Amino acid sequence: GMFEYFGGRRKLERVLADDPAEGEPQKPAVLYVHGWQPGAYQTPGENESFLTSKEDYGEETDVAERWINIGYRVLVFLWVPFADELDVFKAEQKIWTAGGGGQPARREDGRWRSVPGV
């Protein structure tokens, strides 16, 4: 789904695609899309963060904050149910191929379901 990030340590907030007044549509936006994430169905959304790791970078920095401060919306597309494949090729095929019969997606309990129209 589509989410918006407002900075700080706040969680992502869902953006409703069917409500054109949602958020501030007049603002420019930067869109973040995560990558392949096997096993992520167990904690959807919890792995996404704009904070750099102090262990890896020597400091914890919110890399989205600058975008927010100069007037951008930071939108996040989470496709965890579709990206959760053991094989990266299978996950990528869901991006590059047209739906029709529906694409397999993980449920929160780990079972698969078919999502029609995707």
Secondary structure in CASP SS format (residue, H / E / C, confidence):
PFRMAT SS
TARGET T0000
AUTHOR 0000-0000-0000
METHOD secondary structure of the structure
MODEL  1
G C 1.00
M E 1.00
F E 1.00
E E 1.00
Y E 1.00
F C 1.00
G C 1.00
G C 1.00
R C 1.00
R C 1.00
K C 1.00
L C 1.00
E E 1.00
R E 1.00
V C 1.00
L C 1.00
A C 1.00
D C 1.00
D C 1.00
P C 1.00
A C 1.00
E C 1.00
G C 1.00
E C 1.00
P C 1.00
Q C 1.00
K C 1.00
P C 1.00
A E 1.00
V E 1.00
L E 1.00
Y E 1.00
V E 1.00
H C 1.00
G C 1.00
W C 1.00
Q C 1.00
P C 1.00
G C 1.00
A H 1.00
Y H 1.00
Q H 1.00
T C 1.00
P C 1.00
G C 1.00
E C 1.00
N C 1.00
E C 1.00
S C 1.00
F C 1.00
L E 1.00
T C 1.00
S C 1.00
K H 1.00
E H 1.00
D H 1.00
Y H 1.00
G C 1.00
E C 1.00
E C 1.00
T C 1.00
D E 1.00
V C 1.00
A C 1.00
E H 1.00
R H 1.00
W H 1.00
I H 1.00
N H 1.00
I C 1.00
G C 1.00
Y C 1.00
R E 1.00
V E 1.00
L E 1.00
V E 1.00
F E 1.00
L C 1.00
W C 1.00
V H 1.00
P H 1.00
F H 1.00
A H 1.00
D C 1.00
E C 1.00
L C 1.00
D C 1.00
V H 1.00
F H 1.00
K H 1.00
A H 1.00
E H 1.00
Q H 1.00
K H 1.00
I H 1.00
W H 1.00
T C 1.00
A C 1.00
G C 1.00
G C 1.00
G C 1.00
G C 1.00
Q E 1.00
P E 1.00
A E 1.00
R E 1.00
R C 1.00
E C 1.00
D C 1.00
G C 1.00
R C 1.00
W E 1.00
R E 1.00
S E 1.00
V E 1.00
P C 1.00
G C 1.00
V C 1.00
END
